[in-house]
Amino acid sequence: MSDQTEERDALVLEDTRRWVQRAVIGLNLCPFAKSVEVKKQVRYVVSHAARAKPLLVDLKRELLALAAADPGVLDTTLLVAPDGFVDFLEFNDMLDRADKLLVALDLDGVLQIASLHPQYQFADAEPGDITNFTNRAPYPTLHLLREESVDRAVAAFPNAEAIFETNMQTMQDLGPDGWAALGVDASIDKGRA
């Protein structure tokens, strides 16, 4: 890997960690994120895939690694794909293939995959709706989670079902200017190759 690629990857990971710290944890969008981040149980990985097929190869590797790892050492993985998937719908369509991969690996019910994207849009929301930002990461990202950890966190959190509504209200209260002030956008060109 060239020095330039390594520097770029480091910037992508720095952007992603800053977003986790300031938005996900800072705004409490995921009440379960802080503990695994503090314990350093989150793996951050850059994929250089610009298309679905090579991203699925990287996803397979990361799913198997997470499933094999000790949960006390590695609880979750963020697979960041800064080189492709500029279009949210293209990225979203790829998730069906990602879920099929999970089933093919016999990891359905063991792990789950959540998606995050700079242009994330809920089905019933307009593109510019601030509530979409609850799932907006600096780069297209697949979040690999252990089902057991999710279940344990939900059981320990009172009113876990209210998290979604609370997040929507947080974003509405914050507004576009408040989001911009967080400084959690991508540092590299979003029009990637």
C-alpha positions as CSV (number, residue, x, y, z in Angstrom):
1,M,0.0,0.0,0.0
2,S,1.4,3.4,-0.9
3,D,2.1,6.1,1.6
4,Q,-0.6,8.2,-0.1
5,T,-3.2,5.4,0.3
6,E,-2.2,4.9,4.0
7,E,-2.6,8.7,4.7
8,R,-6.0,8.7,2.9
9,D,-7.1,5.7,4.9
10,A,-6.0,7.3,8.1
11,L,-8.0,10.4,7.3
12,V,-11.1,8.3,6.5
13,L,-10.8,6.5,9.8
14,E,-10.1,9.8,11.7
15,D,-13.3,11.3,10.1
16,T,-15.3,8.2,11.1
17,R,-14.0,8.2,14.6
18,R,-14.8,11.9,15.0
19,W,-18.3,11.2,13.7
20,V,-18.7,8.4,16.3
21,Q,-17.4,10.6,19.1
22,R,-19.3,13.8,18.2
23,A,-22.5,12.6,16.7
24,V,-23.2,9.0,17.6
25,I,-21.9,9.3,21.2
26,G,-22.0,13.0,21.6
27,L,-25.7,13.3,20.6
28,N,-26.5,9.9,22.2
29,L,-27.9,8.6,18.9
30,C,-26.9,5.2,20.1
31,P,-26.9,4.8,23.9
32,F,-24.9,1.6,23.5
33,A,-22.0,3.0,21.5
34,K,-20.1,4.7,24.3
35,S,-19.2,1.6,26.3
36,V,-17.8,-0.3,23.4
37,E,-15.9,2.7,22.1
38,V,-14.4,3.4,25.6
39,K,-13.4,-0.2,25.9
40,K,-11.8,-0.1,22.4
41,Q,-14.0,-3.0,21.2
42,V,-14.8,-1.3,17.9
43,R,-12.9,-2.3,14.8
44,Y,-12.6,0.4,12.1
45,V,-11.7,-0.9,8.7
46,V,-11.4,0.9,5.3
47,S,-12.5,-1.0,2.2
48,H,-11.2,0.2,-1.1
49,A,-14.1,-1.4,-2.9
50,A,-15.9,0.9,-5.4
51,R,-18.5,-1.7,-6.4
52,A,-20.8,-4.2,-4.6
53,K,-18.9,-7.4,-5.4
54,P,-15.5,-6.4,-4.0
55,L,-17.2,-4.8,-1.0
56,L,-19.0,-8.1,-0.3
57,V,-15.6,-9.8,-0.3
58,D,-14.4,-7.4,2.3
59,L,-17.7,-7.8,4.2
60,K,-17.3,-11.6,4.2
61,R,-13.8,-11.3,5.7
62,E,-15.0,-8.9,8.4
63,L,-18.1,-10.9,9.3
64,L,-16.0,-14.0,9.7
65,A,-13.4,-12.1,11.8
66,L,-16.1,-10.6,14.1
67,A,-17.8,-13.9,14.5
68,A,-14.5,-15.6,15.5
69,A,-13.3,-12.9,17.8
70,D,-13.8,-12.8,21.6
71,P,-16.7,-10.4,22.2
72,G,-14.8,-8.9,25.1
73,V,-12.0,-7.9,22.7
74,L,-14.1,-7.1,19.6
75,D,-17.8,-6.3,19.8
76,T,-18.6,-4.5,16.6
77,T,-17.0,-3.4,13.3
78,L,-17.4,-0.4,11.1
79,L,-16.5,-1.2,7.5
80,V,-16.1,2.1,5.7
81,A,-16.2,2.3,1.9
82,P,-15.0,5.8,0.8
83,D,-14.2,4.9,-2.8
84,G,-17.7,4.1,-4.1
85,F,-21.4,4.1,-3.5
86,V,-21.8,7.9,-3.8
87,D,-25.5,7.2,-4.6
88,F,-27.4,6.1,-1.5
89,L,-29.9,4.0,-3.4
90,E,-27.1,2.0,-5.1
91,F,-25.6,1.4,-1.6
92,N,-29.0,0.6,-0.2
93,D,-29.7,-2.0,-3.0
94,M,-26.4,-3.7,-2.1
95,L,-27.7,-4.4,1.4
96,D,-29.9,-7.2,0.1
97,R,-26.8,-9.0,-1.1
98,A,-25.1,-8.3,2.2
99,D,-28.0,-9.9,4.1
100,K,-27.9,-12.9,1.7
101,L,-24.2,-13.2,2.5
102,L,-25.0,-13.2,6.2
103,V,-27.4,-16.1,5.7
104,A,-24.9,-18.0,3.4
105,L,-22.3,-17.8,6.1
106,D,-24.8,-19.1,8.6
107,L,-24.4,-16.0,10.7
108,D,-28.0,-14.7,10.5
109,G,-29.2,-14.4,14.0
110,V,-25.6,-14.2,15.2
111,L,-24.6,-10.9,13.5
112,Q,-26.5,-8.1,11.8
113,I,-25.6,-5.4,9.4
114,A,-26.7,-1.8,9.6
115,S,-26.1,0.8,7.0
116,L,-24.9,4.4,7.2
117,H,-24.4,6.7,4.4
118,P,-23.7,10.5,3.8
119,Q,-27.0,10.7,1.9
120,Y,-29.0,8.3,4.0
121,Q,-32.7,8.8,3.5
122,F,-35.6,7.1,5.4
123,A,-38.3,5.8,3.0
124,D,-40.9,8.3,4.3
125,A,-38.6,11.4,4.5
126,E,-37.5,14.0,2.0
127,P,-33.8,14.1,1.1
128,G,-33.1,17.2,3.1
129,D,-35.0,16.2,6.2
130,I,-32.8,16.6,9.2
131,T,-34.1,13.4,10.7
132,N,-32.2,11.5,8.0
133,F,-28.9,12.6,9.7
134,T,-29.4,10.1,12.5
135,N,-28.0,7.5,10.0
136,R,-25.6,9.8,8.0
137,A,-22.0,8.9,8.4
138,P,-19.1,10.7,6.6
139,Y,-18.7,7.8,4.2
140,P,-20.8,4.8,3.1
141,T,-20.4,2.4,6.1
142,L,-21.6,-1.1,7.0
143,H,-21.9,-1.5,10.8
144,L,-21.5,-5.1,11.8
145,L,-23.1,-5.9,15.2
146,R,-23.4,-9.0,17.4
147,E,-27.1,-9.9,17.9
148,E,-26.3,-11.0,21.5
149,S,-24.8,-7.6,22.3
150,V,-27.8,-5.8,20.8
151,D,-30.2,-7.9,22.7
152,R,-28.3,-7.4,26.0
153,A,-28.1,-3.6,25.4
154,V,-31.8,-3.3,24.6
155,A,-32.7,-5.4,27.7
156,A,-30.6,-3.1,29.9
157,F,-31.9,0.1,28.4
158,P,-35.3,1.4,29.6
159,N,-37.6,2.3,26.7
160,A,-35.3,1.0,24.0
161,E,-38.1,1.3,21.6
162,A,-38.2,5.1,22.2
163,I,-34.6,5.6,20.9
164,F,-35.7,6.2,17.3
165,E,-38.2,8.9,18.3
166,T,-35.7,10.5,20.7
167,N,-33.2,10.6,17.9
168,M,-35.6,12.2,15.5
169,Q,-36.4,14.9,18.1
170,T,-32.7,15.4,18.8
171,M,-32.0,16.1,15.2
172,Q,-35.0,18.4,14.9
173,D,-33.8,20.4,17.9
174,L,-30.2,20.4,16.6
175,G,-31.2,21.5,13.0
176,P,-28.9,21.8,10.0
177,D,-26.8,24.5,11.5
178,G,-26.2,22.5,14.7
179,W,-25.3,19.4,12.6
180,A,-22.8,21.5,10.5
181,A,-21.3,22.9,13.7
182,L,-20.4,19.3,14.8
183,G,-17.8,19.2,12.0
184,V,-18.5,15.5,11.2
185,D,-18.5,15.6,7.4
186,A,-16.0,13.8,5.2
187,S,-12.6,15.5,4.8
188,I,-11.9,13.9,1.4
189,D,-13.7,14.5,-1.9
190,K,-17.2,12.8,-1.9
191,G,-17.0,12.5,-5.7
192,R,-14.6,9.6,-5.3
193,A,-13.6,7.4,-8.2
